Amino acid sequence: MKKVFITKDIPARGIEVLEEAGLKVIVHPEDTTLSEAELIDACQDVDLLLNVGQLPMQKSFLEACSHLKGIALASVGYDHIDLETATALGIPVSNTPDVLSGATADVAFLLMLAVSRKAFYRSREVVNDQWKGFGFTQELGVELNGKTLGILGLGRIGVELAKKAKGAYNMDIIYHNRNRNTEAEEVLDAKYVDFDELLAQSDVLSVHTNLSDETRHKFNKDVFEKMKSSAIFINTARGAIHHEGDLTDALRSGQIWGAGLDVTDPEPMSADSPLLQMSNVCVLPHIGSATIETRTAMAEMAATNLLAALHGEPMPQIVNSDIYK
């Protein structure tokens, strides 16, 4: 019987797809992060791996588990796996695009609105018994209606966010991509701008790009200095795209107005991070895709990709397609 190892529990539908195909499913029983040695050990006697979350799979792991017939990532991003080595070893790797676009855009929209009204901080006032009356000028927020939303990475998630922002608040949409998104320009009346113009014009700047050598710590001291002092920074992509220390300094100094984060660096964020005490910051624990519907769809997609690899067929959501050349 062929076997598949899953690094964390997933919705039942994903397991059902694998078991219905005759596979033995082994799920890591604890909600803890496996070390590389533990992951190598767990994969020695299995044929397939379903990696949930951002568990690193570097060259040393892949060489020790070169017998794997396929690796499915329950995520859109794939910066946590050494694709070059996986391809060289003949291991196909898949991800789960598209199915989480709406849910992640919802969280970006939630953070944008929450930051604009300092909602998390004001809620803590109630919880901490600090709500003593009505303050007419205390901790005022800002309005979003008619403002400019800038998007770095106007792909599927960015487009979904732009639709919500334009529909709810009639926001103007500007964006910067490596390549222009002419369809979004037509549908959303989105305007393509260079990166410096994106920084200078955005009232809200939301990040939806992949983490790479080019984007790692892209939002640093120099970049924050080019943004409006009234700007809100939103990151639901990868935490390492912004430099946390520089972001903290930019908020403290008033270089930018607020920030909403669903991703942090490191992750999980330290509970004593000064960002968590700021009235103009909202932080969530990486819940972009955390709905029943989305996580179920991700699990089923990952399982379907593994079955394709097992049968020697191309994975539908392959990320190292060169493997089939």
C-alpha positions in Angstrom: 0.0 0.0 0.0 1.3 3.4 -1.0 1.7 5.9 1.9 1.4 9.7 2.3 2.7 11.7 5.2 0.9 14.9 6.2 2.7 17.4 8.5 -0.4 18.8 10.2 -4.0 17.8 10.4 -6.1 18.9 7.4 -9.9 18.9 6.7 -11.4 15.5 6.4 -12.2 15.9 2.7 -8.5 15.9 1.8 -7.8 12.7 3.7 -10.9 11.1 2.2 -9.6 11.8 -1.3 -6.4 10.0 -0.5 -7.9 7.1 1.3 -10.5 6.5 -1.4 -7.6 6.1 -3.8 -6.2 3.3 -1.6 -3.4 5.2 0.1 -2.5 4.9 3.7 -2.5 8.4 5.3 -0.2 9.2 8.2 -0.8 12.5 9.9 1.6 14.1 12.3 -0.4 13.8 15.5 0.7 16.9 17.4 0.3 20.6 16.6 4.0 21.2 16.8 6.6 22.1 14.1 8.7 19.2 13.0 12.4 19.6 12.9 14.2 18.7 9.7 15.5 15.5 11.2 12.0 14.5 12.3 10.6 15.2 8.9 13.3 13.2 7.2 12.6 10.3 9.6 8.8 10.5 9.0 9.3 10.5 5.2 11.6 7.5 5.0 8.8 4.9 4.6 6.3 7.0 2.6 5.8 7.7 -1.1 4.3 11.2 -0.9 4.4 14.3 1.3 1.7 16.9 2.0 3.4 19.8 3.7 1.0 22.1 5.6 2.2 25.6 6.4 5.8 26.9 5.9 7.8 23.9 7.1 11.2 24.3 5.3 12.4 21.7 2.8 15.9 22.5 1.8 18.5 20.6 -0.1 19.5 18.4 2.8 16.0 17.3 3.3 15.3 16.7 -0.4 18.5 14.7 -0.9 17.6 12.5 2.2 14.1 12.0 0.8 14.8 11.7 -2.9 12.5 8.7 -3.2 9.4 10.8 -2.8 7.2 10.7 -5.9 5.6 14.1 -5.1 5.3 16.9 -2.7 2.1 18.9 -2.4 2.2 22.3 -0.6 -1.0 23.4 1.2 -0.1 27.0 0.4 0.2 29.4 -2.6 3.8 30.4 -1.7 6.6 28.0 -2.3 9.6 30.0 -1.0 10.1 27.4 1.7 11.2 24.6 -0.6 14.4 24.3 -2.7 12.7 24.0 -6.1 16.0 23.7 -8.0 17.0 20.6 -5.9 13.6 19.1 -6.1 13.6 19.4 -9.9 17.1 18.0 -10.2 16.0 15.0 -8.1 12.9 14.5 -10.2 10.4 15.4 -7.4 7.3 17.3 -8.7 6.0 20.0 -6.4 2.6 21.6 -6.4 0.9 24.4 -4.6 -2.8 25.6 -4.0 -3.4 28.8 -6.0 -6.7 30.5 -6.8 -8.8 28.8 -4.1 -7.7 31.1 -1.3 -7.7 34.4 -3.2 -11.1 35.6 -2.0 -10.4 34.6 1.7 -7.0 36.2 1.8 -8.4 39.4 0.1 -11.1 39.5 2.8 -8.4 39.5 5.5 -6.5 42.3 3.7 -9.7 44.3 3.5 -10.4 43.5 7.2 -7.0 44.8 8.2 -7.3 47.9 6.1 -10.6 48.9 7.8 -9.5 47.8 11.3 -6.3 49.9 11.0 -8.2 52.9 9.7 -10.4 52.9 12.8 -7.7 51.7 15.3 -10.2 48.9 16.0 -7.9 46.4 17.7 -6.5 49.0 20.1 -10.0 50.4 20.9 -11.3 46.9 21.6 -8.5 46.3 24.0 -9.6 49.4 25.9 -12.9 47.7 26.6 -11.3 44.4 27.6 -8.8 46.1 29.9 -11.4 48.2 31.6 -10.0 51.4 30.1 -13.2 52.7 28.5 -14.2 55.4 30.9 -16.4 57.6 28.8 -16.8 59.3 25.4 -13.7 61.0 24.0 -14.5 63.4 21.2 -10.9 63.8 20.0 -9.2 60.7 21.4 -7.5 58.1 19.0 -9.4 59.2 16.0 -9.3 57.1 12.8 -9.3 58.0 9.2 -11.8 57.4 6.4 -11.2 55.3 3.3 -13.8 56.6 1.0 -12.4 58.0 -2.2 -8.8 57.3 -1.1 -6.1 55.6 -3.3 -5.3 51.9 -2.8 -1.9 50.9 -4.1 -1.2 47.2 -4.7 2.2 45.7 -5.1 1.4 42.5 -7.0 -1.9 42.8 -8.7 -2.6 39.1 -9.2 -5.6 37.1 -8.2 -5.6 38.2 -4.5 -4.8 41.8 -5.3 -7.6 41.9 -7.8 -10.1 40.6 -5.3 -9.0 43.2 -2.8 -9.3 45.9 -5.4 -12.8 44.9 -6.3 -13.9 45.1 -2.6 -12.2 48.5 -2.1 -13.6 50.0 -5.2 -17.1 48.7 -4.5 -17.3 49.6 -0.8 -15.3 52.8 -0.7 -14.9 54.0 -4.3 -11.2 53.8 -4.0 -8.9 54.6 -6.9 -6.6 51.7 -7.7 -3.0 52.0 -8.7 -0.5 49.1 -8.9 3.0 48.0 -9.6 3.8 44.6 -11.1 6.7 43.1 -13.0 4.2 42.8 -15.9 1.1 44.9 -16.5 -2.3 43.5 -15.8 -4.3 44.9 -18.7 -7.4 43.0 -17.8 -7.5 44.6 -14.3 -6.8 48.0 -15.8 -9.9 47.6 -17.9 -12.2 46.1 -15.3 -11.1 48.1 -12.3 -9.8 51.2 -14.1 -6.5 50.4 -12.3 -3.5 52.5 -13.2 0.0 51.1 -13.6 2.7 53.1 -11.9 6.4 52.6 -11.2 7.4 51.5 -7.7 8.3 55.0 -6.4 5.1 56.4 -7.7 3.2 53.6 -5.9 4.9 54.7 -2.7 4.2 58.4 -3.2 0.5 58.1 -4.2 -0.9 55.3 -2.0 -3.1 56.1 0.9 -3.2 52.4 1.6 -0.5 50.2 0.2 -1.2 46.4 0.2 1.4 43.8 -0.6 0.5 40.7 -2.6 3.8 39.6 -4.1 5.9 36.5 -3.6 8.8 36.4 -1.3 12.1 36.2 -3.2 15.6 37.6 -3.1 14.2 40.7 -4.8 11.3 41.3 -2.4 12.9 40.2 0.9 12.9 43.3 3.2 11.8 45.3 0.2 9.8 47.5 2.6 12.6 49.0 4.7 13.6 52.3 6.1 14.3 53.9 2.7 11.0 52.7 1.3 8.9 53.8 4.3 10.4 57.3 4.0 9.0 57.6 0.5 5.4 56.8 1.6 2.8 59.3 2.7 2.8 60.2 6.4 -0.9 59.4 6.3 -0.4 56.0 4.6 -1.5 52.6 5.9 0.8 49.6 5.1 -0.9 46.2 4.7 1.0 42.8 4.4 -0.9 39.5 3.9 1.8 38.0 1.7 5.0 37.0 3.6 6.4 38.6 6.7 9.9 38.9 5.4 8.8 41.3 2.7 8.9 44.0 5.3 11.7 44.7 7.8 10.0 44.7 11.2 12.4 47.0 12.9 12.2 49.6 10.2 8.4 49.3 10.2 8.3 49.8 13.9 10.5 52.9 13.6 8.4 54.3 10.7 5.2 54.0 12.8 6.8 55.4 16.0 8.2 58.4 14.1 5.0 59.1 12.2 6.7 58.3 8.9 3.6 56.3 8.0 0.2 56.3 9.8 -0.6 52.7 10.4 0.0 49.0 9.6 -2.1 45.8 9.3 -0.2 42.5 9.3 -1.4 39.0 8.8 2.2 37.8 8.4 5.2 38.7 10.5 9.0 38.1 10.6 9.7 36.0 12.6 6.5 34.0 12.6 4.9 33.6 15.2 5.6 37.2 16.3 7.0 37.7 19.8 4.3 38.7 22.3 6.5 41.6 23.5 6.8 43.1 20.0 6.3 46.9 20.3 4.0 46.7 17.3 1.3 45.0 19.4 1.0 47.9 21.7 0.5 50.6 19.1 -3.0 52.0 18.6 -2.5 52.2 14.8 -1.4 48.6 14.2 -3.5 45.5 13.8 -1.8 42.0 13.7 -3.4 38.7 12.9 -1.8 35.2 13.2 -1.6 34.3 9.5 -5.3 33.6 9.0 -5.6 34.6 5.3 -6.9 31.3 4.2 -8.5 30.3 7.5 -12.1 29.5 6.5 -13.7 26.1 6.4 -14.5 26.4 2.7 -11.0 27.6 1.7 -9.0 25.2 3.8 -11.1 22.3 2.6 -10.6 23.3 -1.0 -6.8 23.6 -0.4 -6.7 20.1 1.2 -8.6 18.6 -1.7 -6.4 20.3 -4.3 -3.3 19.1 -2.6 -4.6 15.6 -2.4 -5.5 15.6 -6.1 -2.0 16.8 -7.0 -0.4 14.0 -5.0 -2.6 11.4 -6.8 -1.5 12.7 -10.1 2.1 12.4 -9.2 1.6 8.9 -7.9 0.1 7.8 -11.2 2.9 9.4 -13.2 0.7 12.2 -14.5 1.5 15.9 -14.4 0.4 17.7 -11.2 -2.4 20.1 -12.1 -0.9 22.9 -10.0 2.8 22.1 -10.6 5.3 24.8 -9.6 8.4 23.2 -11.0 7.1 22.4 -14.5 10.6 22.0 -15.9 10.5 18.6 -14.4 8.3 17.4 -17.2 10.6 18.6 -20.0 
